[in-house]
Amino acid sequence: MKEQPRGGHKHAKSAVTARIAQPRGPCDAARMAEIINLNRFRKAAARQEARTKADANAAKFGRTKAQKQLEEAQAQKARDLLDGAKRDDDET
């Protein structure tokens, strides 16, 4: 005959374990945290940062020759307009 645990019935230890593992009420369920993998979030953040940088580089360097010339002409026009509005301090 097998020896029974001290709890009085043969599954006393597993019953106690089962009661502890289960939430006892609605408050206990809210306090139990979900296990997360931080490496997954770090990698996701790194992928998002790389994607953002790639999009910026594509916008900066991925242009046709005509687009580059147009942007340079617009920048030159803006510089000329600014230089034309510049005041000379020597004439006072």
FENTAZI-V559747 format. One line per field, one symbol per residue. phi: phi as a letter, one per 40 degrees, with the letter a starting at -180 (. if undefined). psi: psi as a letter, one per 40 degrees, with the letter a starting at -180 (. if undefined). A space follows every 50 residues. Layout:
phi = ???
psi = ???
This chain:
phi = .cccccchbcbcccccccccccccaccccccccccbbccccccccccccc ccccccccccbcbccccccccccccccccccccccccccccc
psi = hihiieediefddddddddddiidadddddehihhihddddddddddddd ddddddddddefiiddddddddddddddddddddehihede.
